[in-house]
Amino acid sequence: SGWFFAVPVSGIDHGSFMANLMAQVTAVDLWVGLGKCMVFGTAVGLIAGFLGLRTTGGATGVGKAANDTVTMTIVLILVADYFVSMLLLRMGV
């Protein structure tokens, strides 16, 4: 998405974009991002499954469980991302 908005939309040269991308983004950045995605995705799945299995009350209960899942996962991701980021900063990553 960064390439799309930089090159065709903003008119930045493709070669310049790729050169700056390779100079700024390391393999560690890629692995940290993928690791965080896996952790957050697993957490979302576990929360959704847990709340879904405890749902009662028909369609109203399903709607409440879906709303609770969205709320809990948003808060969890924000809090977990904060702590993971602080940990990685202390480690120098």
C-alpha positions in Angstrom: 0.0 0.0 0.0 2.9 2.3 0.7 4.2 1.8 -2.9 0.7 2.4 -4.3 0.3 5.8 -2.6 3.9 6.8 -3.2 4.5 5.9 -6.8 1.3 6.1 -8.9 -0.6 8.5 -6.6 2.2 10.9 -5.4 4.4 10.5 -8.5 7.6 9.3 -6.6 10.0 7.4 -8.8 9.8 3.6 -8.3 13.6 3.2 -8.1 13.8 5.9 -5.4 11.0 4.4 -3.4 12.6 0.9 -3.5 16.1 2.2 -2.6 14.8 4.1 0.4 12.6 1.1 1.4 15.6 -1.3 1.3 17.7 1.2 3.2 15.1 1.8 6.0 13.5 -1.6 6.5 15.5 -4.5 7.8 14.7 -8.2 8.1 14.2 -7.7 11.9 11.4 -5.2 11.1 9.7 -7.8 8.9 10.0 -10.6 11.4 8.8 -8.5 14.3 5.8 -7.4 12.3 4.9 -10.9 11.2 5.4 -12.1 14.8 3.0 -9.5 16.2 0.5 -10.3 13.5 0.6 -14.0 14.5 0.2 -13.2 18.2 -2.7 -10.7 17.7 -4.4 -13.0 15.2 -4.2 -15.9 17.7 -5.6 -13.7 20.5 -8.5 -12.5 18.4 -9.3 -16.1 17.4 -9.2 -17.3 21.0 -11.3 -14.5 22.3 -13.9 -14.9 19.6 -14.0 -18.7 20.1 -14.3 -18.4 23.9 -17.1 -15.8 23.7 -18.8 -17.6 20.9 -19.0 -20.9 22.8 -20.5 -19.1 25.8 -23.2 -17.4 23.8 -26.8 -17.9 24.9 -30.0 -16.1 24.1 -30.4 -16.5 20.3 -29.7 -13.7 17.9 -29.5 -11.1 20.7 -26.8 -13.2 22.4 -24.9 -13.6 19.2 -25.0 -9.8 18.6 -23.8 -9.1 22.1 -21.0 -11.7 21.9 -19.8 -10.2 18.6 -19.8 -6.7 20.1 -18.0 -7.9 23.2 -15.4 -9.7 21.0 -14.7 -6.6 18.9 -14.4 -4.4 22.1 -12.2 -6.9 23.9 -9.9 -7.5 21.0 -9.4 -3.8 20.2 -8.4 -3.2 23.8 -6.2 -6.3 24.0 -4.4 -5.4 20.8 -3.7 -1.8 22.0 -2.4 -3.0 25.4 -0.4 -5.9 24.1 1.1 -3.8 21.4 2.2 -1.2 23.9 3.9 -3.8 26.1 5.5 -5.7 23.2 6.8 -2.4 21.8 8.3 -1.4 25.2 9.9 -4.8 25.5 11.4 -4.6 22.0 12.7 -1.1 22.6 14.4 -2.2 25.8 16.0 -5.1 23.9 17.2 -2.7 21.3 15.3 -4.2 18.4 
